[in-house]
């Protein structure tokens, strides 16, 4: 296992800057997730750590070793990709042990490591099958097993679950979390799915345009976002952000310089029309089973979302909306948080 230290890391493709001065410390044994929209640089940053992309400027240390010019195979990292990249003509046993065979690890040691990885990932009964005989989740476990047998210091995951259906993603998410608890290695995981990030991470790194917007635990980023971008990226449905001039009573308790007010849909409550902080009308009601997602047209002309439990009002119903003052978020004209409720 090992810690990582990134200092002023940059990546350029010609004149195009993709990674712009990233500073980050990752502790030994920590599970860190990189999130952000498509094109934010999260996969490029992961590939720079792995050695698959050169570093244009800055420094990368894994443990005490400077890795800028170290070959990928000698960095002590293992990478699991979105595609399983299994050899179709090899069995599960042979796929897991292939890298060890290439490195000329003795056969008895190779078999021992393959057996250990298979036990860890519950693949013992599948070792003689071929990839075509496996489900998507089983293939992904084989790809992870191939990474485990090399005894890396750091595991890197590049959107490993994006090819799976929704139910299987939930299952594999829990398996990866359980794997981290069992083996305790440092893990860095890239995803565009903020639910994956929230459920897996010790800490989340939110990226935008090649820069780090905020680093913190899932709870810290949800409760105390640094700016509107983080506030709306973390949380589902995303936070409502409306201009202070349209926020009515919600804006009056805020600090000086309030430009906009944020309210999470799950923190808003439906009250009688004429009461509460905001007034509006239900435009769309989406029943999800456990709750109903209401789309509200406010009297100010803005729209917002409300997660409502119980019997939801019908479309075209006039309502009021209430929220506890401590659940309000205030943003300045630059989009940065002014104060937390």
C-alpha angles and dihedrals in degrees: 000000000000146000123239130221121193117187123187090328115188136181125191131181101200105306094341114103111212102165115034118195103316117189116187140152119203117190126227108274095010124141107221125180125203113210135173142116123296111290095023092119101251096129091042090053090050091050090051089055091048094049095244090114125044120240113242095195140347129042139282122199126185105194105324095329124104104227104185095110100023116116117249093245091057100048097085093239132125124201130208113198135206089251114059093226093200122163105248094207094053128079122239089261092052094045093052093047098039096099091049090051091052089052088050095241107173115266096244092050089045093053091047093054093045090051091049092050092046091051092048092051097036093244098128094112093047101053096107096046126100124235092255088062094056135084120240092260092050091050090052090051089053090052089051090047090054087056095046097055092064090063093227124189092223133030118209120196120192107196091308096174102045093099093056128089119254097263094047091047090058091049095047091046090060091046092054091048090050090048091055091051091051101047101024097210123153108266131192116191128189121205141148089210109095091195089062089049094049095048099043109033133094083192134006125216110205112204131193127174092347095307133104110248097182141342123205148108117298089254093050093050093046096047100032112028114179094222145353093276093058092039092057097038095053113060133040121261090031122249119275111239117188132172115269089238089061097041096078113186091004091069098046094074094051129104124266116288097032109167100169139006127223126210125176113228092232091056096056120093128200113237136169117297112267093032131083130043098291137034128209151124131263109249101172132012118200114191112207101172103250092045144351126249109219123199108209128198105209122215087244091063095253123118129222141177126239128191104216128190122204127015108354124216116254123251114282091029114138112231144166124230126218132189133175111254091234090061094059122104122206125206132189127224090273091057095248122131114263098188140343122236 
